[in-house]
Amino acid sequence: MPRLSHLAVLWDPANPGNAFCVREVKAVALAMDVTLHLLEVHDATAVEHAFATMALEPPDALATCWSIPTLTHAKLIAHFAVR
């Protein structure tokens, strides 16, 4: 995305693999001069809260670090991203 300046990332801090994902995304965002907004999601309520947060300041793109919460709500996340 040539105009990417603001990236939102959904991640689950309880998932050890997500810590690695966040470190990698942070490194790439820094190298690309992209503002990163990390949104913790651990259940359906947190996913909805993340959507409300992103609605206030829409990102240029949305990424996920896959975990049980993001996989469980993948359809909901995809629908939000399309809107």
Jmol script that loads the backbone (N, CA, C; Angstrom):
load data "model"
ATOM      1  N   MET A   1       0.846  -1.175   0.000  1.00  0.00           N
ATOM      2  CA  MET A   1       0.000   0.000   0.000  1.00  0.00           C
ATOM      3  C   MET A   1       0.887   1.232   0.000  1.00  0.00           C
ATOM      4  N   PRO A   2       0.931   1.937  -1.099  1.00  0.00           N
ATOM      5  CA  PRO A   2       1.817   3.102  -1.176  1.00  0.00           C
ATOM      6  C   PRO A   2       1.461   4.217  -0.200  1.00  0.00           C
ATOM      7  N   ARG A   3       0.223   4.310   0.207  1.00  0.00           N
ATOM      8  CA  ARG A   3      -0.198   5.405   1.102  1.00  0.00           C
ATOM      9  C   ARG A   3      -0.430   4.946   2.539  1.00  0.00           C
ATOM     10  N   LEU A   4       0.082   3.819   2.887  1.00  0.00           N
ATOM     11  CA  LEU A   4      -0.096   3.294   4.241  1.00  0.00           C
ATOM     12  C   LEU A   4       0.653   4.174   5.233  1.00  0.00           C
ATOM     13  N   SER A   5      -0.110   4.756   6.156  1.00  0.00           N
ATOM     14  CA  SER A   5       0.525   5.556   7.190  1.00  0.00           C
ATOM     15  C   SER A   5       0.037   5.167   8.589  1.00  0.00           C
ATOM     16  N   HIS A   6      -1.094   4.460   8.659  1.00  0.00           N
ATOM     17  CA  HIS A   6      -1.673   4.097   9.944  1.00  0.00           C
ATOM     18  C   HIS A   6      -2.171   2.658   9.855  1.00  0.00           C
ATOM     19  N   LEU A   7      -1.570   1.775  10.638  1.00  0.00           N
ATOM     20  CA  LEU A   7      -1.913   0.364  10.641  1.00  0.00           C
ATOM     21  C   LEU A   7      -2.442  -0.035  12.009  1.00  0.00           C
ATOM     22  N   ALA A   8      -3.608  -0.661  12.029  1.00  0.00           N
ATOM     23  CA  ALA A   8      -4.165  -1.218  13.261  1.00  0.00           C
ATOM     24  C   ALA A   8      -3.871  -2.715  13.266  1.00  0.00           C
ATOM     25  N   VAL A   9      -3.514  -3.235  14.432  1.00  0.00           N
ATOM     26  CA  VAL A   9      -3.200  -4.658  14.566  1.00  0.00           C
ATOM     27  C   VAL A   9      -3.983  -5.229  15.745  1.00  0.00           C
ATOM     28  N   LEU A  10      -4.764  -6.268  15.463  1.00  0.00           N
ATOM     29  CA  LEU A  10      -5.472  -6.988  16.519  1.00  0.00           C
ATOM     30  C   LEU A  10      -4.563  -8.108  17.000  1.00  0.00           C
ATOM     31  N   TRP A  11      -4.396  -8.201  18.316  1.00  0.00           N
ATOM     32  CA  TRP A  11      -3.523  -9.237  18.872  1.00  0.00           C
ATOM     33  C   TRP A  11      -3.987  -9.639  20.255  1.00  0.00           C
ATOM     34  N   ASP A  12      -3.578 -10.829  20.660  1.00  0.00           N
ATOM     35  CA  ASP A  12      -3.957 -11.373  21.962  1.00  0.00           C
ATOM     36  C   ASP A  12      -2.708 -11.506  22.830  1.00  0.00           C
ATOM     37  N   PRO A  13      -2.564 -10.661  23.849  1.00  0.00           N
ATOM     38  CA  PRO A  13      -1.363 -10.709  24.682  1.00  0.00           C
ATOM     39  C   PRO A  13      -1.209 -12.030  25.446  1.00  0.00           C
ATOM     40  N   ALA A  14      -2.275 -12.807  25.582  1.00  0.00           N
ATOM     41  CA  ALA A  14      -2.190 -14.090  26.275  1.00  0.00           C
ATOM     42  C   ALA A  14      -1.579 -15.179  25.390  1.00  0.00           C
ATOM     43  N   ASN A  15      -1.459 -14.905  24.101  1.00  0.00           N
ATOM     44  CA  ASN A  15      -0.891 -15.872  23.170  1.00  0.00           C
ATOM     45  C   ASN A  15       0.604 -15.577  23.004  1.00  0.00           C
ATOM     46  N   PRO A  16       1.480 -16.480  23.427  1.00  0.00           N
ATOM     47  CA  PRO A  16       2.923 -16.222  23.328  1.00  0.00           C
ATOM     48  C   PRO A  16       3.395 -15.948  21.900  1.00  0.00           C
ATOM     49  N   GLY A  17       2.786 -16.576  20.921  1.00  0.00           N
ATOM     50  CA  GLY A  17       3.155 -16.347  19.530  1.00  0.00           C
ATOM     51  C   GLY A  17       2.831 -14.942  19.068  1.00  0.00           C
ATOM     52  N   ASN A  18       1.820 -14.347  19.678  1.00  0.00           N
ATOM     53  CA  ASN A  18       1.446 -12.992  19.297  1.00  0.00           C
ATOM     54  C   ASN A  18       2.486 -11.967  19.705  1.00  0.00           C
ATOM     55  N   ALA A  19       3.256 -12.242  20.754  1.00  0.00           N
ATOM     56  CA  ALA A  19       4.334 -11.326  21.152  1.00  0.00           C
ATOM     57  C   ALA A  19       5.365 -11.241  20.030  1.00  0.00           C
ATOM     58  N   PHE A  20       5.691 -12.380  19.416  1.00  0.00           N
ATOM     59  CA  PHE A  20       6.611 -12.397  18.284  1.00  0.00           C
ATOM     60  C   PHE A  20       6.009 -11.626  17.108  1.00  0.00           C
ATOM     61  N   CYS A  21       4.733 -11.858  16.832  1.00  0.00           N
ATOM     62  CA  CYS A  21       4.038 -11.162  15.743  1.00  0.00           C
ATOM     63  C   CYS A  21       4.116  -9.651  15.939  1.00  0.00           C
ATOM     64  N   VAL A  22       3.830  -9.187  17.138  1.00  0.00           N
ATOM     65  CA  VAL A  22       3.849  -7.754  17.431  1.00  0.00           C
ATOM     66  C   VAL A  22       5.259  -7.187  17.261  1.00  0.00           C
ATOM     67  N   ARG A  23       6.275  -7.897  17.743  1.00  0.00           N
ATOM     68  CA  ARG A  23       7.663  -7.432  17.563  1.00  0.00           C
ATOM     69  C   ARG A  23       7.994  -7.262  16.086  1.00  0.00           C
ATOM     70  N   GLU A  24       7.596  -8.231  15.267  1.00  0.00           N
ATOM     71  CA  GLU A  24       7.881  -8.169  13.832  1.00  0.00           C
ATOM     72  C   GLU A  24       7.124  -7.026  13.159  1.00  0.00           C
ATOM     73  N   VAL A  25       5.861  -6.864  13.511  1.00  0.00           N
ATOM     74  CA  VAL A  25       5.049  -5.784  12.921  1.00  0.00           C
ATOM     75  C   VAL A  25       5.612  -4.425  13.338  1.00  0.00           C
ATOM     76  N   LYS A  26       6.023  -4.307  14.595  1.00  0.00           N
ATOM     77  CA  LYS A  26       6.625  -3.046  15.057  1.00  0.00           C
ATOM     78  C   LYS A  26       7.880  -2.710  14.265  1.00  0.00           C
ATOM     79  N   ALA A  27       8.718  -3.698  14.029  1.00  0.00           N
ATOM     80  CA  ALA A  27       9.964  -3.462  13.287  1.00  0.00           C
ATOM     81  C   ALA A  27       9.667  -3.000  11.858  1.00  0.00           C
ATOM     82  N   VAL A  28       8.726  -3.637  11.214  1.00  0.00           N
ATOM     83  CA  VAL A  28       8.371  -3.255   9.840  1.00  0.00           C
ATOM     84  C   VAL A  28       7.726  -1.874   9.825  1.00  0.00           C
ATOM     85  N   ALA A  29       6.835  -1.605  10.774  1.00  0.00           N
ATOM     86  CA  ALA A  29       6.180  -0.298  10.834  1.00  0.00           C
ATOM     87  C   ALA A  29       7.206   0.816  11.031  1.00  0.00           C
ATOM     88  N   LEU A  30       8.178   0.568  11.894  1.00  0.00           N
ATOM     89  CA  LEU A  30       9.231   1.557  12.125  1.00  0.00           C
ATOM     90  C   LEU A  30      10.027   1.797  10.840  1.00  0.00           C
ATOM     91  N   ALA A  31      10.388   0.730  10.168  1.00  0.00           N
ATOM     92  CA  ALA A  31      11.178   0.851   8.929  1.00  0.00           C
ATOM     93  C   ALA A  31      10.400   1.572   7.832  1.00  0.00           C
ATOM     94  N   MET A  32       9.070   1.426   7.839  1.00  0.00           N
ATOM     95  CA  MET A  32       8.235   2.031   6.797  1.00  0.00           C
ATOM     96  C   MET A  32       7.645   3.376   7.220  1.00  0.00           C
ATOM     97  N   ASP A  33       7.975   3.828   8.435  1.00  0.00           N
ATOM     98  CA  ASP A  33       7.431   5.071   8.983  1.00  0.00           C
ATOM     99  C   ASP A  33       5.900   5.031   9.027  1.00  0.00           C
ATOM    100  N   VAL A  34       5.382   3.928   9.544  1.00  0.00           N
ATOM    101  CA  VAL A  34       3.939   3.723   9.669  1.00  0.00           C
ATOM    102  C   VAL A  34       3.558   3.812  11.141  1.00  0.00           C
ATOM    103  N   THR A  35       2.509   4.547  11.442  1.00  0.00           N
ATOM    104  CA  THR A  35       1.987   4.630  12.803  1.00  0.00           C
ATOM    105  C   THR A  35       1.238   3.344  13.099  1.00  0.00           C
ATOM    106  N   LEU A  36       1.551   2.737  14.222  1.00  0.00           N
ATOM    107  CA  LEU A  36       0.987   1.452  14.600  1.00  0.00           C
ATOM    108  C   LEU A  36       0.038   1.631  15.772  1.00  0.00           C
ATOM    109  N   HIS A  37      -1.126   1.023  15.672  1.00  0.00           N
ATOM    110  CA  HIS A  37      -2.089   1.055  16.764  1.00  0.00           C
ATOM    111  C   HIS A  37      -2.391  -0.390  17.137  1.00  0.00           C
ATOM    112  N   LEU A  38      -1.863  -0.834  18.258  1.00  0.00           N
ATOM    113  CA  LEU A  38      -2.066  -2.206  18.725  1.00  0.00           C
ATOM    114  C   LEU A  38      -3.332  -2.275  19.562  1.00  0.00           C
ATOM    115  N   LEU A  39      -4.206  -3.201  19.192  1.00  0.00           N
ATOM    116  CA  LEU A  39      -5.481  -3.370  19.890  1.00  0.00           C
ATOM    117  C   LEU A  39      -5.564  -4.784  20.443  1.00  0.00           C
ATOM    118  N   GLU A  40      -5.621  -4.893  21.757  1.00  0.00           N
ATOM    119  CA  GLU A  40      -5.682  -6.203  22.398  1.00  0.00           C
ATOM    120  C   GLU A  40      -7.081  -6.792  22.265  1.00  0.00           C
ATOM    121  N   VAL A  41      -7.133  -8.037  21.821  1.00  0.00           N
ATOM    122  CA  VAL A  41      -8.413  -8.742  21.713  1.00  0.00           C
ATOM    123  C   VAL A  41      -8.271 -10.117  22.363  1.00  0.00           C
ATOM    124  N   HIS A  42      -9.111 -10.372  23.341  1.00  0.00           N
ATOM    125  CA  HIS A  42      -9.049 -11.650  24.037  1.00  0.00           C
ATOM    126  C   HIS A  42     -10.408 -12.327  24.102  1.00  0.00           C
ATOM    127  N   ASP A  43     -11.461 -11.597  23.690  1.00  0.00           N
ATOM    128  CA  ASP A  43     -12.806 -12.170  23.642  1.00  0.00           C
ATOM    129  C   ASP A  43     -13.678 -11.306  22.736  1.00  0.00           C
ATOM    130  N   ALA A  44     -14.942 -11.691  22.579  1.00  0.00           N
ATOM    131  CA  ALA A  44     -15.850 -10.971  21.674  1.00  0.00           C
ATOM    132  C   ALA A  44     -16.038  -9.518  22.091  1.00  0.00           C
ATOM    133  N   THR A  45     -16.090  -9.260  23.384  1.00  0.00           N
ATOM    134  CA  THR A  45     -16.256  -7.888  23.864  1.00  0.00           C
ATOM    135  C   THR A  45     -15.057  -7.035  23.470  1.00  0.00           C
ATOM    136  N   ALA A  46     -13.869  -7.583  23.583  1.00  0.00           N
ATOM    137  CA  ALA A  46     -12.657  -6.847  23.211  1.00  0.00           C
ATOM    138  C   ALA A  46     -12.611  -6.600  21.706  1.00  0.00           C
ATOM    139  N   VAL A  47     -13.102  -7.551  20.918  1.00  0.00           N
ATOM    140  CA  VAL A  47     -13.155  -7.364  19.460  1.00  0.00           C
ATOM    141  C   VAL A  47     -14.079  -6.192  19.136  1.00  0.00           C
ATOM    142  N   GLU A  48     -15.245  -6.169  19.743  1.00  0.00           N
ATOM    143  CA  GLU A  48     -16.188  -5.064  19.517  1.00  0.00           C
ATOM    144  C   GLU A  48     -15.585  -3.734  19.968  1.00  0.00           C
ATOM    145  N   HIS A  49     -14.881  -3.735  21.083  1.00  0.00           N
ATOM    146  CA  HIS A  49     -14.231  -2.518  21.573  1.00  0.00           C
ATOM    147  C   HIS A  49     -13.177  -2.057  20.566  1.00  0.00           C
ATOM    148  N   ALA A  50     -12.429  -2.991  20.010  1.00  0.00           N
ATOM    149  CA  ALA A  50     -11.413  -2.644  19.005  1.00  0.00           C
ATOM    150  C   ALA A  50     -12.071  -1.998  17.790  1.00  0.00           C
ATOM    151  N   PHE A  51     -13.215  -2.529  17.365  1.00  0.00           N
ATOM    152  CA  PHE A  51     -13.943  -1.946  16.233  1.00  0.00           C
ATOM    153  C   PHE A  51     -14.376  -0.519  16.551  1.00  0.00           C
ATOM    154  N   ALA A  52     -14.880  -0.309  17.751  1.00  0.00           N
ATOM    155  CA  ALA A  52     -15.321   1.032  18.145  1.00  0.00           C
ATOM    156  C   ALA A  52     -14.139   1.992  18.166  1.00  0.00           C
ATOM    157  N   THR A  53     -13.010   1.533  18.643  1.00  0.00           N
ATOM    158  CA  THR A  53     -11.794   2.355  18.673  1.00  0.00           C
ATOM    159  C   THR A  53     -11.363   2.714  17.258  1.00  0.00           C
ATOM    160  N   MET A  54     -11.362   1.730  16.370  1.00  0.00           N
ATOM    161  CA  MET A  54     -10.952   1.984  14.987  1.00  0.00           C
ATOM    162  C   MET A  54     -11.939   2.884  14.254  1.00  0.00           C
ATOM    163  N   ALA A  55     -13.209   2.836  14.623  1.00  0.00           N
ATOM    164  CA  ALA A  55     -14.207   3.692  13.984  1.00  0.00           C
ATOM    165  C   ALA A  55     -13.933   5.161  14.287  1.00  0.00           C
ATOM    166  N   LEU A  56     -13.365   5.451  15.455  1.00  0.00           N
ATOM    167  CA  LEU A  56     -13.051   6.828  15.831  1.00  0.00           C
ATOM    168  C   LEU A  56     -11.880   7.384  15.031  1.00  0.00           C
ATOM    169  N   GLU A  57     -10.912   6.516  14.738  1.00  0.00           N
ATOM    170  CA  GLU A  57      -9.740   6.909  13.967  1.00  0.00           C
ATOM    171  C   GLU A  57      -9.410   5.760  13.009  1.00  0.00           C
ATOM    172  N   PRO A  58     -10.093   5.724  11.869  1.00  0.00           N
ATOM    173  CA  PRO A  58      -9.933   4.588  10.954  1.00  0.00           C
ATOM    174  C   PRO A  58      -8.499   4.441  10.441  1.00  0.00           C
ATOM    175  N   PRO A  59      -7.979   3.221  10.530  1.00  0.00           N
ATOM    176  CA  PRO A  59      -6.634   2.966  10.004  1.00  0.00           C
ATOM    177  C   PRO A  59      -6.677   2.813   8.481  1.00  0.00           C
ATOM    178  N   ASP A  60      -5.520   2.891   7.859  1.00  0.00           N
ATOM    179  CA  ASP A  60      -5.435   2.630   6.421  1.00  0.00           C
ATOM    180  C   ASP A  60      -5.516   1.137   6.139  1.00  0.00           C
ATOM    181  N   ALA A  61      -5.097   0.338   7.107  1.00  0.00           N
ATOM    182  CA  ALA A  61      -5.109  -1.111   6.958  1.00  0.00           C
ATOM    183  C   ALA A  61      -5.268  -1.758   8.334  1.00  0.00           C
ATOM    184  N   LEU A  62      -5.730  -2.998   8.297  1.00  0.00           N
ATOM    185  CA  LEU A  62      -5.933  -3.772   9.514  1.00  0.00           C
ATOM    186  C   LEU A  62      -5.203  -5.101   9.358  1.00  0.00           C
ATOM    187  N   ALA A  63      -4.436  -5.471  10.371  1.00  0.00           N
ATOM    188  CA  ALA A  63      -3.746  -6.757  10.384  1.00  0.00           C
ATOM    189  C   ALA A  63      -4.131  -7.486  11.669  1.00  0.00           C
ATOM    190  N   THR A  64      -3.973  -8.795  11.639  1.00  0.00           N
ATOM    191  CA  THR A  64      -4.237  -9.577  12.844  1.00  0.00           C
ATOM    192  C   THR A  64      -3.076 -10.507  13.112  1.00  0.00           C
ATOM    193  N   CYS A  65      -2.799 -10.681  14.373  1.00  0.00           N
ATOM    194  CA  CYS A  65      -1.898 -11.740  14.816  1.00  0.00           C
ATOM    195  C   CYS A  65      -2.843 -12.867  15.227  1.00  0.00           C
ATOM    196  N   TRP A  66      -2.819 -13.959  14.495  1.00  0.00           N
ATOM    197  CA  TRP A  66      -3.809 -15.005  14.691  1.00  0.00           C
ATOM    198  C   TRP A  66      -3.700 -15.668  16.049  1.00  0.00           C
ATOM    199  N   SER A  67      -4.876 -15.850  16.656  1.00  0.00           N
ATOM    200  CA  SER A  67      -5.002 -16.503  17.950  1.00  0.00           C
ATOM    201  C   SER A  67      -6.433 -17.027  18.040  1.00  0.00           C
ATOM    202  N   ILE A  68      -6.763 -17.676  19.120  1.00  0.00           N
ATOM    203  CA  ILE A  68      -8.125 -18.199  19.279  1.00  0.00           C
ATOM    204  C   ILE A  68      -9.169 -17.086  19.127  1.00  0.00           C
ATOM    205  N   PRO A  69      -9.028 -15.938  19.807  1.00  0.00           N
ATOM    206  CA  PRO A  69     -10.046 -14.890  19.651  1.00  0.00           C
ATOM    207  C   PRO A  69     -10.151 -14.353  18.218  1.00  0.00           C
ATOM    208  N   THR A  70      -9.021 -14.142  17.553  1.00  0.00           N
ATOM    209  CA  THR A  70      -9.113 -13.578  16.205  1.00  0.00           C
ATOM    210  C   THR A  70      -9.616 -14.625  15.212  1.00  0.00           C
ATOM    211  N   LEU A  71      -9.255 -15.880  15.402  1.00  0.00           N
ATOM    212  CA  LEU A  71      -9.773 -16.935  14.521  1.00  0.00           C
ATOM    213  C   LEU A  71     -11.255 -17.181  14.767  1.00  0.00           C
ATOM    214  N   THR A  72     -11.664 -17.164  16.027  1.00  0.00           N
ATOM    215  CA  THR A  72     -13.073 -17.365  16.363  1.00  0.00           C
ATOM    216  C   THR A  72     -13.944 -16.277  15.749  1.00  0.00           C
ATOM    217  N   HIS A  73     -13.421 -15.066  15.700  1.00  0.00           N
ATOM    218  CA  HIS A  73     -14.190 -13.921  15.201  1.00  0.00           C
ATOM    219  C   HIS A  73     -13.690 -13.443  13.840  1.00  0.00           C
ATOM    220  N   ALA A  74     -13.056 -14.334  13.092  1.00  0.00           N
ATOM    221  CA  ALA A  74     -12.469 -13.959  11.792  1.00  0.00           C
ATOM    222  C   ALA A  74     -13.505 -13.401  10.824  1.00  0.00           C
ATOM    223  N   LYS A  75     -14.679 -13.996  10.784  1.00  0.00           N
ATOM    224  CA  LYS A  75     -15.723 -13.514   9.867  1.00  0.00           C
ATOM    225  C   LYS A  75     -16.146 -12.097  10.248  1.00  0.00           C
ATOM    226  N   LEU A  76     -16.335 -11.861  11.520  1.00  0.00           N
ATOM    227  CA  LEU A  76     -16.705 -10.539  12.015  1.00  0.00           C
ATOM    228  C   LEU A  76     -15.603  -9.524  11.706  1.00  0.00           C
ATOM    229  N   ILE A  77     -14.356  -9.903  11.897  1.00  0.00           N
ATOM    230  CA  ILE A  77     -13.218  -9.030  11.612  1.00  0.00           C
ATOM    231  C   ILE A  77     -13.154  -8.721  10.120  1.00  0.00           C
ATOM    232  N   ALA A  78     -13.351  -9.736   9.289  1.00  0.00           N
ATOM    233  CA  ALA A  78     -13.327  -9.533   7.842  1.00  0.00           C
ATOM    234  C   ALA A  78     -14.440  -8.590   7.393  1.00  0.00           C
ATOM    235  N   HIS A  79     -15.626  -8.763   7.929  1.00  0.00           N
ATOM    236  CA  HIS A  79     -16.741  -7.871   7.575  1.00  0.00           C
ATOM    237  C   HIS A  79     -16.434  -6.437   7.979  1.00  0.00           C
ATOM    238  N   PHE A  80     -15.845  -6.262   9.166  1.00  0.00           N
ATOM    239  CA  PHE A  80     -15.481  -4.904   9.607  1.00  0.00           C
ATOM    240  C   PHE A  80     -14.447  -4.297   8.663  1.00  0.00           C
ATOM    241  N   ALA A  81     -13.449  -5.083   8.305  1.00  0.00           N
ATOM    242  CA  ALA A  81     -12.374  -4.587   7.441  1.00  0.00           C
ATOM    243  C   ALA A  81     -12.908  -4.167   6.066  1.00  0.00           C
ATOM    244  N   VAL A  82     -13.865  -4.894   5.561  1.00  0.00           N
ATOM    245  CA  VAL A  82     -14.446  -4.565   4.245  1.00  0.00           C
ATOM    246  C   VAL A  82     -15.219  -3.247   4.321  1.00  0.00           C
ATOM    247  N   ARG A  83     -15.903  -3.041   5.435  1.00  0.00           N
ATOM    248  CA  ARG A  83     -16.676  -1.790   5.585  1.00  0.00           C
ATOM    249  C   ARG A  83     -15.725  -0.639   5.703  1.00  0.00           C
TER     250      ARG A  83
END
end "model"
wireframe off; spacefill off
backbone 0.3
color backbone group
